[in-house]
Amino acid sequence: ENPPFLYAMADFDESIHGFQCLNFNCGFSKTGLDSSLNAMAAEIAKLKKFGINAPELELVKKELMAGMDKAYNERTTTESRAFAEECIRNFTDKEAMPGIEAEYGFYKSFLPAITITEVNNVVKNWLTSKNIFSLITAPDQLDVELPTDKGLLSMTEEAFQQAVVPVVAQKAAESLMDQKPTPGTVMTVTKEEDAFNATTYTLSNGIQVTIKPTDFKSDEIVLTGIKKGGSNSYNLEDRSNVHFCTDVVESMGIGTFTPVALEKALAGKNISVKLNIGDVFDKISASSNKKDLESMLQLLNLELTRPRRDEGLFKAYKEKSKTSLEFMTSNPRMAFVDTSIKMLYANNPLARMVIPKASDFENLNMDRVIEIYRSEFGSADGYHFFLTGNVDAEKVMPLLLTYLGSLPGHHLTPTFKDNGVRPVSGNQDFTFKKGQEKQSWIFGVYTGQAPYSEEFAAKVQALAEVLNIKVIEDLREKMGGIYTGGFSANVSKEPYERFSIVLQLPCGPENVTKLLDAANFEIDTLKTAGPDPKDLEK
C-alpha cells in the first residue's frame, strides 16, 4: 500500500568499456528518498549476508533455459538482426560465436549443475568491493530538497548498516488453474477461399476463431482477439476509470495471484497476454511458443474472467502513478505533446487522455474499474479471435474450446459509440517553449474526413513513404538538419471515416524554420507535380 520506491532494478553495466559494474537503481517520490535508499540498500545487504535462496535460483534457471529453448527452436527462422548483433559483440567484446546448437548444448549441460553455493560465492565476491558510488538525478524544477554530496554519502553509509533478515523462501505455484473450465463445442466451420488457407470456427458461446497456420516462425503462436466496445461508450465521469482500467487491474493481479506471485508462476514460460481498451474496440494480444500454448490460454482465461480486487495494491498504483507524473510533466517534450493534443482537439474533455493529471488518478474508483473491466472483457459476446503461427488446428481446437469456448455469453451484440470528438479544422500554428536544452521538435498533423477503402488506405500509406524518401534525401542527407524523423499515415473506418498524416522532426532550434520550409516545399511539390516515378517504384 505504501511502496518504498516507484520501481527498482539491478543489472551489470559496462559504462567504461572493459570494466563491469553492478548497478542498483530505484525511483523515489518527493518524500521518499530515505525510504527508497534504505529499501534498496536492505536488498543489497540481504544479498551480501544471506545470498539468494534455492527457489529463487530455480526460477532464474527456468527463465534462462526458456530463452535458450526458444532461440534453439527458432534456429532455422532466426531474424537477421540477431546474427548482426552477435557479430558486433564478437568484434567489440570478443564474445564467442559457437552457434546456437553449441550454446544450447552448453546450457543443457551446465545450467542444471549450478549450485546455490556457487552462485552465492559469486554474489559475495561482487559485493565485497568498497568502491560504492551513489548518484541522485531529478528534474531541476522539482519541488524536492536533495542532499549534498556529503549528506548522500552519510545516508548511503547509514543505509548499509541497517539490520536485515533473510528472505523467506516461497515456492512458486506449479499451475495457473486448479480446475479447468467446462469446454464449449463447435457449432459451425467455414473454410476461407482464395488460397488463404484459414478456417473460421463458431463456438457454442458465439465466439468466432479463425485459424491460419504459418511457417514464418518455427516456434511462435500469435493470438489476437477483437470486439466492439471501447472508451467512447463511457461518459466524462468515467474518463479515468476506463482510461487506466487495464493498468489498474494488472497492478492488482488475477485470480489468486498477486502480480509478484504471477510472475513467479510464469517463470520459464514464453507467454504474453495484453488487454487494451481502444476508442471503439477492445483488443487482446497474446503469444506463446508451442510448448506453452495451453498456459497462455489459461492465463488469458484468468485475465478475462477473474480480475483480482486488492485495496492496498490499488492505493499503491495511484500513489506511484502520481509521483511518476511529476517527473513526466517536468519533461519539456511531454509538456509539448500535452499542449499539442489539447490544441488539436480544442480542449475537448472527451478526447483520449495522453498526459494525465494528478486529479485523474484521484478520480479512480476501484469497484467501478473492475465493473468496466468485466463489461468490456468478461463476456464472449462479439469476440473474434485470430490464431496464427506454427499451429495444427485439430490439436489446438480442444484447448480453444476449453479456455475460450467456456467464456460466459449473454447473446448480446456489442456496439461502439461515436462520441463526436473531432480535430480542429483549418490551419493552426503555435510555438511552445520550455526547458533549457538546445532541442526542438516539429510536430505536424494533416487530417480530414474521406470515405474509407482498402485502396485509399494503401495510397495514403504510399504517400507517406514517398514523402519519407524526400525527408531522407533532402532534409537529412543534403541539409543535415535531422538524424531521424519523417511522416506516418493512418486511415480509419470507425467511429467515422478519416485519414491523418503526422510529421515529426526532432532537430536543433536553429533548424526549425528551414526544416519547416523544406517539408512544406516537398508537400507542395507532391500536390502539384505528383510523386517522382522512381520514388513511387521504391
Disulfide bonds with the S-S distance in Angstrom:
none
